[in-house]
Amino acid sequence: MKVNREWINISDMMSGLMMVFLFIAIAFMVQIQTEQEAVKEIAMTYRKSQQSLNQDLHKEFEKDLSKWGAEITKDNIFRFNSPNVLFKSGSSEMSNQFKEILDDFFPRYIKLLTLKYRDEVDEIRVEGHTSNVWGNAKSKKDIYLNNIRLSQNRASNVLTYCYEIDNSFINKNREWLEKQFRANGMAFAKLIYKKNGKQDFKNSRRVEFRVLTKAQEKIYKIIEQLK
């Protein structure tokens, strides 16, 4: 009888442990499901917001894209593609033509973002992009450093010019703009390629305006928590 009691005790203990493991597994599954639903909800909100912004950008600027040599990508990047219109070759000095374009573009761009997407915008970036060549420079180091300096100087000059535009709407929202507006030199980190796979040197030399939303930041935080 003593042996049987020991086996019964061991059996009860194993059953108890199985129940504990079961509860832990259920709790883990519930947590994972909750996190997945949170990510899904944020992703859906982000998608709807991106689609809405894309429609609004096209509605506001569709008629101007061709004359500006610009395009709006599916992920809402406003891209100025004509390097000869933007800057002199190898220079960060903006052309008068590009300044005139920005005088028209930027106040309307900021007005659209602040009136409808103010609470969703986390950052507005102006990015300078280059091709992966540089005159007679042959070493990869010199090509990279020259292009990173050029792209950063171009982005900074565009930001400075846009910030200093004397416009009533920009003046009214200048404090908000100071918290959101940033300039990034990308060098040739994101080249543009032709359909044949070769680099599109002309369109790789460009300036882009990019909006980052708070939905993206929330998704990144949840992903970090899941690691």
N, C-alpha and C positions, 0 to 999 in steps of 0.2 A: 504493500500500500504506500510505503514511503517513496518508493521509486516512482509510482504512478503520480503521487502528489508533485514530485519534482518535475516530471514531464508536463504536468498540467500547469505548473507555475511558469515553466519555460515557454509553453505554448501561449499562455496569457501575455507574457512579456513580449513575445514576437508579434502577437496580434496588436498589442498596444503600440509598438514601434511602427508597424505597418500603417496604423491609423495616423500617427504623427507625420510620417513621410507623405501620406496621402493629403493631409491638410496643408503641408508645406507646398506640395506640388500644385494643389488647387489655388493656394494663395499666390504662388508664382505665376500661374496661368492667368489669374484675374489681373495681376499687375501688368503682365505683358499685353493682355487684351486692352486694358485701360490706356496704356502708353501708345499702342497701335491706333486706337480710336482717336487719341489726341493728335497724333501725327497726321492721321487721315483727315481730321477736321481742319487742321491748320493748312494742310496741302490743298484741300478743296477751296478754302478761303483764299489762299495765295493764287490758285489757278484762276478763280473768278476775278480777283483783283487785277491780275496780269492781263486777262482778256479784255476787261473793261478799260484798262489804261491803254492797251494797244488800239482799241477802237477810238478812244478819245484823241490819241496822238495822230492817227490817220485823219480823223475828222478835222482837226485843227491845222495840220500841216501838209495834207495830201497835195494841194495845189502848188506848194512851194518846193517840193522835193527835187523835181527835175531841174529847176533853175538854180538851186543851191548845190546840185551834185550830191544829194543826200539820200538816205534811205532809213526806214524804220524796220528793224529786224523783228522776228517773231517773239524774242525775249525782251522787246522794248528798248533796245539800244538805238539811240539816235546817232547815226553815223554820217559824218562828212567825208566824202570819198575823194575829192579832187585836190591832190597835193599842191598843184600849181596855183590853185585859188587860195589855199590856206596860208602857206608860208613860202618864202624863197628857199630854194634847194639848199639843204644843209644849215638852214638858219631857223632860229626861233622867233624871228620878227614876223608878226602877223601882217598879211597884206591888207590894204584898205578895203578890198572887196570882201574879205572874210569878216572884217570889223563891221561892215554894213550888214552882212548877213546876221551876225550875232546881235546887232542892234534890233533887228526885227525878231529873230528867233527867241532869244533868251527871256525877255519879259513875258512873252506868250507862254513859253515853256514853264516858267516858274508860276505864272498865274494858274495854269491848268493844274499843276501839282499841288499848290497850296489851297486852292478852292475846293478840290474834290478828294485829294489824297493826303492832305496835310498830316493826319494822325497815323498814316500807314508808312510814310517815308522815313527811312532810317538814315539814308545817306544818298547824296547826289554826287556822282563822280564825273569829272571830265578827265578823259584818258588820252594821252599822246601815244601813238603807235608808229613804228618805223619798219622798214624792210631789214633784212639781215646782211646788208652790205654797207661799206663806208669808203667811198673814194678809192684811194690807193692803199688803204690799210689792209694788211694781209693777216696779221695775227688775230685769232678769235677774241683775245683779250681786248685789243684796241677797238675792234669792231663793236664789241658789246658795250664797253665803257663809253665810247663816243655816242652810240645810239641811245643809251640809257640817259645820258646827260641831255641830249637833244630832246628826247621825248618828254623828260621831266620839265625842262625849260619851256617847251611848247605848251604842255598842260597847265603849268603855272601861269604863263602869260595869258592863256585863254581865260582861266579862272579870274585873274586880276582884272582883265578887261570887262568880263561879264559882271563882276562884283561892283565895278565903278560906273556901270551904265546909269545915267541919270534918268530914272524912270519912276513915276509916282508909286507904282505897284511894288517895284523892287525896293525902293526906299522904305516903304511901309513894312516890308517883310525882311528887312536886312538882318535883324537879330536872329530870326529863324534860319535864314540862309547861312549865317556864320556857323551855326551848329551842324549844318547838313552838308555844305559844299566842300569838296575835296579835290585835289589834283594829283593824278598818278601818272608817272612815266612808265610805260610798259615795254619800251624798246621793241624787240621782235618776238615777244613771248606769245603773241597770238597773231600769227601771220594769216593772210588771206591766200587761198589757193584757187587756181583755175580748175576747170572740169578735168583737164588732162593731168592733174596732180602737181603741176609746176606752180611755183610761187607767183602770185599776182603782185608784182613790185609796186605798181601804181596804187592799187587799193589797200595794200598793206600799210602805206604811208597815209595815215588818217587821224582824225580826231573824233572821239565818241563821247556822248553823254549817256550815263548809265544810272538807273535808279535802283537802289537796294531797299527792300521793304522790311518792316519789323517781323513779318511772317517768316522770312528767311532766317532771321536771328533766332526766332522761337524754335524752328526746326533744328537748327544747329545745336541749340542747348539741349533739346530732347535726345538728339543723337549722341551727344557727349555723355548724357546720363545713362544711356544704354550700353556704353562701352564698359 
